[in-house]
Structure formats: C-alpha cells, structure tokens
C-alpha cells in the first residue's frame, strides 16, 4: 500500500511538473488567447472642408438605443413586446423600430435602410438620434427593458456654412453592410459608417481613418482581468476641396430661382444643374443639382419614408445628381464644336451662309428653333443669333462628302471627331462616383444600337403601340411607322442624324460637367483638364497633401478658328445677342462674359434650357454652365441663372 501511495504521489508530482514547467508557457498563452475579447475603438471620421477651411461635413454625437439579439431570440414573441415598450417610451412608431430587428436580405425584412444591414453578432441599434433623457430612462428599468442599452456615438453632420448645401457633391454616410464588413480586410466592422455618394464615397478610405483595437483577457465570469494589447485609433484625414461655400450657396440659389422662373412661365422644370469650373486647372469651385436634399436626414439613420422620397421618381429622385449622372441634349451650346468641325470639313471663316427659316433634307423640313431667318450671314453672326439652318447646310454638305448612306461605320466624320476631341462621349474622370459617359451618336453607335434593339423594334412594327393609341392615336401611328422604318434600315446614318448632331440635337447627350469642360477648353486655348472637387488632404497635425491638376488632352483648334469662336461668343450677351436681356445691366465693360444659349428639343417633353459661358474674356478664369430640364428657353431661364452666378463671383471678388 505504501509503495502504491508513493507511486501515485510521484505520478502526480511528475504530471504537475510537466504541465507547469514543460507545457506551462504554451498552455498559458492558449488560455490567454481563448479567454480574450477585442474591443474596437472607432476612428473619428475626417471632415470635408471648403477652400477656406469652413466645414461642409463634420462630426457630432448622437444617442442610440440598442437591444441584444440574444434577448430577442430568447423571447417567445421574438421580442415584439419589448420593442413595442421601447417605442412607446421613445414616442416612436413601433414598425420603425421593429424593422431594424430584421437582418437585411432575410425573409420578411423591409427594404434597406429600414432593416438592419450590420453584423448579427453585435447589439442592434433599433433607434438612433433619440432624446438622451428619454433613452436613459430605459436603463433605469432593466426589468422592463432587458437587453436594452444606450450608447453615444459619433455621427455625421452637414452644417451648411453660408447656406451651402452641396448635397450631391458631399454625399452621406450609412452603417457598413455585411458585404462591406466581410470584404474590408478587418478595416471595417459592423458599427462603422461608410460613405455613400459624392466625396464621402470617393474618399472614404481617406476620411475613415484606422480603427483602434484593445484586446483584454477575461475570467470565466466575463470580468476583465488584464489588457493584453492596445492599438490606438488613427483619425481620418480631412478632405480640403476647391469649393467656395459662399459661391456654392449662390449657385444653388441661382439654379433654384431658374426652376421657379420656368415654372412661373408654365414649364414643368423638373430638374437641373449648374457648375462653376476653373478653366486654368479644372477645379470645381461650385456645383448644384436640382432637386436637392438635406444630407442631415441620414444623421443617426434615415427613416424608410424619407429614403423612399429621395429615390421616388415622382418626387424628382432628389438623390440623383444631375451634374454628373444625368445627360441632356446640349442643343445650340454644341455649336462651338460645330464651327471648327465645319471649317475642318471645308467651310470658310470668311464665307456667308444662308440663314433661311427652314431647310429641307429629303422629305423632312428642318426649322430654325431659336432664331428667325436672317438671309446671308457669316459664321460670327450665325453663332450670335444661333441660326440652325446654316449648320444644317454645313453638316449636310459634309455628310454627302463622306459618302452619304453608303459610308461605312468607320468613315471619318469631322463633327464626330471634333466632339470627341473636346472630351464628349467619355467620362471626365471627376472625383465623384456614378459619372455618366454621355453619347456621341456616330455611325458605329447607330449600327450597334440597331443590332441590339432590332428584335424588339420589329416586334413593335407589327404590334404597334396600343397602350399609346388609347390616349394619343396620332403619336401611336408615328411610333409604329418609326418602328417599321428602323426595323429594316435603322442601322443607316441618315442626313437627318448628321444635321441634328450639328446643332446638338438628336441622340447626342452630354452631362453639364462635360459641357463646362468644353467651354473651359474654348476659354483656355484648348486644354482639357480633369475636373477635380478635392484639392488635397490634411491630417490632425495640419500637414497637407495636395492633389495636382491633371491634363487629359488638348483640342486641335486652329488659332484663327479659336479666336473667331471666342469673338462671336463675346457678342452673345451684348445687344443683338441671344443672351442680351439676361445680361442687361451687367458690367460687361469691366468683366466681359462670353457664352451661348441652347434650347434642346426632346420628343414628348418640353424643351431643355441651357446657357454655357466663361469670363472674363480678357483673362478667362471661370466657365459657368446652367441647365434646366423642361425649362423652356435657354435665354429666358438658363442665361439669367448664369448671370446670377457671375454676379456672385464679382461680389465675392473671386
């Protein structure tokens, strides 16, 4: 027995020695690893500033009410009664809070952002931006509100200095979704916010910074015993923009007043945009889109009703940027491209051309839209009074010279080539997401479109448009005849396509920012700059990193042609020009402005109003463009908006 006891004791001592001495360090580290928790310290998001340092996007703090998912799952009713009590205490709709308890993408979940798009392993914020006093009363009654927590967390705010909204330039932030957390390589967790739209999205990696991480060891009761490691968070850098908040506010006001002016005249005026571009660098100094919205509605979480309104086509889809994501026919503003194109096709700057009221191409009669007939005039006067029929003749002659209908898809076209040289038909590269490329409807595009749509077009030629015929029989007959023609010969680049392109009509489509780039190139001698909203980054210590201007091309303009076009544009705001009434009383002798009106025809819609300009002509600095969809006359609606923006530029001494 003694031998047995000695043997057992020796075995115990040996095992203890093995565990403590031989395996001790390994087992200690394993125990520490298994029983640790990581706590994330979220980095403070960087600000977005205007050129003078005024905050366009900053940070505040908001109170959120959370509930543990385990509490919901353990409840017999899924936590519905608990959420109802919380909603009653906070005086909020039950369904608004209840929607947040459901993971986005699961069965029965409401549409984002009404559902919860974060991680299923963290407390769910069912109410954000609540009254802190009301929220804290929930913590005083844990037996009534089990699993409910209250947290104060940073939130984005958009203070609007000097009344500048700039919503479509700034964008907004929302919580990261599961996909972003999964693909974030540890940089994004479920409680982070990420940028959506505008600069918030474009520079999200710069603004977000780097989260900190503290790893603590806990005992079996969950009590923290020690700090294993700690990595401090790194705040995001500020993004400094080229925007001037004062001019931004004036640009938004000028655009809004243009819309109101058009509606007072009986136009629908459903959307619009305006932009101020520095012609020497491509810097975006101000830009507005209509209809606009207040990005502060996203602070603390947006309601489903508010989000539905922002994306509702009936409300004008306020979330959509008309500056970069929407295209319009440029109408007569395109004629600054057509003049050098016509010269390249053989037209003379010294020639005189017939500005007749109409011009016939085959069986189709094309009319002057913005002007009456003026008889024989030169190209200078053609631009000043915006005579369409002169450009019809020039484009038709060029089309015949290319071979007419027999020309192949790759046949060179001076009007198409010049449009491409000015940067149209491709994205400008502006530092904003969601930019449209626009469209140049050349021969290749015509054939590709026909091949892609031929089956449906031919089907329409057979079936007609019965849904249209119920309310508009004449239009239904026209659409049916058009479908029949396009079914068989829709690939042809007809004379009508060529003459429409020459005056910025037909299928030609540009964004307001692209057109501003065209007029900036006219002003600066032919240089295409990449538009840039951000000027650089600034860290908390004040160190800055500038973003250099970027040239993207040079327009091949003859010096005599460029001077000719500039001289004609300078007469447009003066007596006899199409924008004379809009610039009456403006100090053109001290600050001469050059520009061009445009009134775009769109089938089934009211005309699109344009005015594109630059100034001062003596030393060009800014290109300014305004457009109002379904706004009517460019001279009566868009030109006064541009005048108002130039008034602000003078007043502010920019």
Helices and strands as residue ranges (DSSP letters): H 2-17, I 18-22, H 24-34, E 36-41, E 48-49, E 55-67, H 69-74, H 80-90, H 94-99, E 124-128, H 132-139, E 148-157, G 161-163, H 167-170, E 172-175, H 178-182, E 193-196, H 198-202, H 204-208, E 212-218, E 224-231, E 238-241, H 245-264, E 271-278, E 284-290, G 295-298, H 304-310, G 313-315, G 331-334, H 335-344, E 353-355, E 358-361, E 364-367, E 375-377, H 379-385, H 388-401, G 404-406, H 414-421, H 443-463, H 466-469, H 473-489, H 495-502, H 512-524, E 527-529, E 534-538, E 544-546, E 551-554, H 559-572, E 593-602, E 605-615, E 622-629, I 634-638, H 639-652
